[in-house]
């Protein structure tokens, strides 16, 4: 484990519940994170892990160990590619949290390293395994919606209390993700966190496996949300030192992606304004549409639904199309985090390491999904100019076959 903060310990907890995994080494520069992780390991009956905490590059010493087959990386964004590349170069399976890369160059680093070393990387996008998402994927593959034409997704999550913790504090002296995540909003204007939405939609559209992202255009709104939060917070105010910061990140970033199959995808990033949580999923084809998330699950299928009337997906649809993986492993997934989907993403990674097979969400997926961020930044900076996606598969997307969440997976 490289990175055992909140997200890393969630993965660690799921790993320790298995009887086929040992965790011999952990790496983090936060003593509290190390202490909490060692307590979890002892409580699970395992020998306390070797600790690598000397400095920010201690992970390189961990990767020299010969008793490690797989590495899960749950660190701040700017370290993801560096650590994943180093893991692959050491011959170890790399499971990297989202997003996997920050720049187009880093996207290519992931692909080039995986290809040159022959070592696999898996992007740990847990939402791909969400139960309703997988049920809709099952519907797509069974032709319920006909030929897909348009999808909608996004990350619409009020993160102000995450970006400022405690009070209106971020950076040095802050807690959790406020130590590092907030600073991105000062310097970057784009979709900074696209994969929770774009990843699941990409599996439905067979991206990198018979289809690919071709281009995108992005625009952003003004940036008021974080400033207003600071000046109106009881611990902030107009005179607070953070009140004068000029935030670059637009409060709402809208991106439209075009695919080789001539489908379009609307992706929204919305983390600075007050709102309920939503990933804003919609899948529309020639025979119908599904509009689903935590706050609504509705469907319309021509010839099945009452004309011009939505049906509740909870009325039989989700049960009928429940994905075989959920039918098989749903009991194991209970209580494992994020509605059970955290079990599935860790399970897939572990099984790939054990079987020495390529993961269902690979380096090409990590690159294509993560590339949305730098391309959206470039498009916004150029007034909404279309930006072309690199073909990270070097043309092989034409012949590659879908493998994610097939019925016989593991």
N, C-alpha and C positions, 0 to 999 in steps of 0.2 A: 504494500500500500504506500503510494507516494501522495501525501496529503491526507490527514485524518482529522480534519475539521468536521463541521456538521455534516456535510455531504459525504465525506470519506467514511465517517463512522456509521452512516446509514448503510453504505455498502459493506462495511466490516461486519455489522450486525447480521446482515443476510448471509455473508460468507460463513460466519461462525455457527449458523444454524444448520449447516450442511455437515455430513459425516465424510465427505470426500475432499475436503479442503483443509490445508494447514496454512497459517499465516506466519512465516518465520521472520519477517522483517517489516518494519514500518518507518516512514520518514516524514518528519514535520519539524519546523523550527519553533513551533508553539509548545512550550512545556505542558500546558494544560491539556492540549489535544493529545499529546503522548500519554499523559497520565490516565486520561479517560479511556483511551484505546487499550492500554495495558490492562486496566481493570476489566474491560469487556473480554479480553482474551483469556485472562485468568478465570473469570466466571464461566467461560465456555469450556474449561478444563484443558486448555492448551498451554504449552510452555510459553511464558512471556516472550514477546518478539524482540529480536535485536533492534536497537534504536539507532537511527541515522538522523542526527539533528545538529551537526556541527555548524553548518551554514546553508545558504540557499542552494549550494551545489552538492550537498551531502548525498543526494539521490544517485549521483554517479558511482559512489562507493557501494551503495545498495545494489546497483545493477551489475557489479562485478561478481556477485554471489552466484554460485553454481547450483544452488538448491532452489532456485526460483524459476517457475515456468511462465507465470503470467504476472503482470503488474497493472493495478488499477490506479489511475491518475485523477485525483480530485483536488486540484490546486487552482489558484487564480488564473484567469484566462491567458495572461501573457506567458505563462509557463507551459501551457498544454503541449504545444508543438515541440518545444525543446525537449521536454521529458519523453514524449511519445517517440520522437526520432531516436533519442538515446536508448530507450527500451528496445526498439526494433534492432538497432545496431548491436545491442548486446545479445540478440537472439531470443528475446522474450516477447511473448504476446503482449500487446499493449491495449488496454481498455482505457479510453480517454473520455473524460466528461465533456459536456457541451459548453460552448462551441469548441471545435477542435483546433481552429486556427483563426488568426486575426487578419492576415494579409494574404494576397494571392500567392506570394512567394512561399509563405508557410503552407498553404494548401498543396503546392507542388512538392514541398519538402516531405510531407506525409506520403504522398503517392510515390515519389521517386525512391524514398527510403524503403517503403514496403516492397516495391518492385526489385530494387537492387539487392536487398537482404533476403528476400523470400519469406519475410516474417510478417505476420498478420497484425492489423490494427482494427479495433472495433470502436466505433463511436457509440457511447453509452446513452443513446437517446431513449429514455424510458417511456415517453409518451407514445412512441410507436407501438408499445405493448399495452396501452390502456384498453380496458375491456370493451368499451363502446367503440373506440377507434378500430379495434381488431374485428369487431362485428361488422362495422361498415366496410372494412377491407374485404371481409368475406362476401358481403353483398356485391361489392364491385366486381370481385372475381367470378361471381356467379351470374353477372349480367343484370342485376336488379335494376340498375340505373341506365342500362344501355351503354352506348359509347360515351365515355366521359368527355366533357367539353370545358368545364370551369370548376375550379375549387377555390375555397376561401379558408384562410387560417391566420394565426397570429399569436402574439404574446401580449395580452392585455391584462396587466397585473400591476396594481398599485404597489410600487416598491419603495415608497418614500421612507417608510420606517425601517426598511432594510438598508437603504443608501445612507441613512443618518441614524446611527446607533452608538451611544445613547443620544437622545435629544436631537440636536442638529450637528452632531459630530461625525466626521469621517476622516479617513487617513490614519496617521499615527495616533494612538490612544483610543481609537474606536474599537467596536466589537464586531465579530463576524465579517460578513461581506463588505460592510462599510469601510473596512480597512483598505480595500483595493478596488471594489466595483464602482464606487461613486466617481472616482477620478476619470474614468472613461467618459463620463457625461460632460466633463469640462472640455475635452479635446476632440471628441468624435461626434459626428452627426450622421447617423445611419441606423439601419436595423441591427442593433448590437447583439441580439439574442434570437435568431430566426429559427433554430432547429426544432423547438418544441412543436411548432406549427408545420413548418416546411418538411420536416422529416416524415411524419405520418402521411402527408399528402404525396410526397415523393414515392413512397412504397406503393400507393394506390395507382400512381401514374407510371410505374415501372421505370423511374428515372435511373439512368446508368445501365439499364437492362432492357433494351428495346426502345428507349426514349431518353431524352436528356434535356436539361435546362439549356436554352439557347441565348436568351437575353433578358434584361430587366430594365425597368425605369423606376426611379424612386423620387419621392418628394417628402418634405417635412413641414410641419407647422412651426410657428414661433416657439420660443422656449420660455415659458413662464412658471411652470409647475414647481420646480425645485426652489426657485427664488421665493415664490409665494409661501411655500411650506416653511422656509427658514424664517421669514419675517413675521409669520403668523403663529409660529410655535411658541409655547410658553417659555422655552429655554433659548429662543432666538430673539428676533426683533430687528428693526431697521438698522440698529447700530452694531449688530453682531458681526464678527469678522468674516463670516461666510456669506453675509448678505450682499456683499459687493462682487461676488464671483459672477463672471459672465459664462453661463452654461451654453455649450455649443449644441448639445443634443436637443433636437426638436421634440416637443411633447408627444406628438403622434407622427410616426414615420410610415408612409404607405408605399408599398412596392408591388409592381405587377411584373410577373415572370411569364415569359412565353417559352413553350417547349417545342421540341422537334416534331411532336405529334400534333401541334397547333392547338394545344390546350392553353388556357391562361390560369394563373394562380394569383390571387390577391392576398398579400401578406401584410399584416399590421403589427407595428411595435408601439406599445402604449404603456409606459411604466411610470410616468411622472405626474399623473393626474388622479384625482379621486374617482374610483370606479370599482365595481365588483370584478373578481377574477373571471377571465374567459380566454379560451384559445380559439373561439370564433370559427369553428369548423363548419364547412358546407361543401357538399360534393354534388355536382349537377351533371346529368347526362341526357341523352336523347329520350329516355323513358321515365325520368323522374329526378328527385332531389332529396337529399338528407341535410338537415340543418340541426346541428347537435353540439352540445356542450354541457357543462355542469348545471346551467340554469334552464336549458331547454333541449328536448330531444324530439324532433318532429320529422316526419317523412311524408313524401307524396310520390306515389308510383302510378303512372297512367294506366288505366284499365283495372286497377286494384283498389285504389283509394277513391273516395267519393269525389267527383269532379270539383276542382278548385278548392279543396278542403284538406288541411293538414291532418295527419294521423299522429298520435302519440307513439313514438318508437318503443316506449315501455310496454305498450299493449301488444305483446307477442313478437314484435320484430327483433328486438335484441336477443330474446331467448331463442327464437328460431334460427338466427344466424350467429349465435354465440360461437366464437372461433374454437376449433378443436384443441388448440393449446390451452385455452382457458378451461375447457371442459376437463382436460387431463390434469392440469396443475393448479386450478383455481383454489383448491383447499390449501395448498402449500403457500399460496400468495397472500392469504389473509394476514393482516397486521404487519406486512413487510414494508410499508411506506408507499405514499402516493396511490392509495387505492389498490395496491397489489402489483402495480406495474414494475416496481423496483425489483421484485423477485424475478420477473421474467428477463429483465435486461442482464442481471447478474447471472442468472441460470444459463442464458445463451452464451455469455462470455466464458463461464467455467467449462461448459460442455465442449466448446470449441477448443479450449486449451487442452482438455483431457483427450479429445479425439484427434487433435492436431489437424483440424480442418479450418477452412476459411470462415470467417464470421458472416452472419447474414447482413450486417451493416458494416461495410468495410472502408478501406482508406479512400476509395473513390467516392463513396457516400459522404464521408467526413469532409472531403475536399469540396464537393459540389454544394453541400448544404451550408458549410461555413463560408464559402465564397460569397454568399448573399450579403454578408456584412461589408466587406471592402468594396464590392461592386455598388452597393447602395450608397456608400459614402461618396464614391466617385460620381455617381449619377446626380446626387443632390448637389454636390459641389459644382457641377456643370449645368445646373438649371434643369434637371430632369432629363438629361441626355441618355439615350439607350446605351447600355453597356453589354458587351458580349461576354458570355461565360466561356472560360477555357474548356476544352474537351479533355478532362482529366483522364479519360479512358483511352485516349489517343485513337479514337475510332472504334474501339472494341465494344462500345455500348450497343452497336447494331446486332452483335451476335450473343451478348451475354443474356442469360435467362434469369427470370425472377427467382429468388431463393428465400426472401424474407418470409417467415411465418408460414411456410408451406406446411401442409397437414402432417407430414412425417418428420418435422423438425424435432430432433432430440427426444 
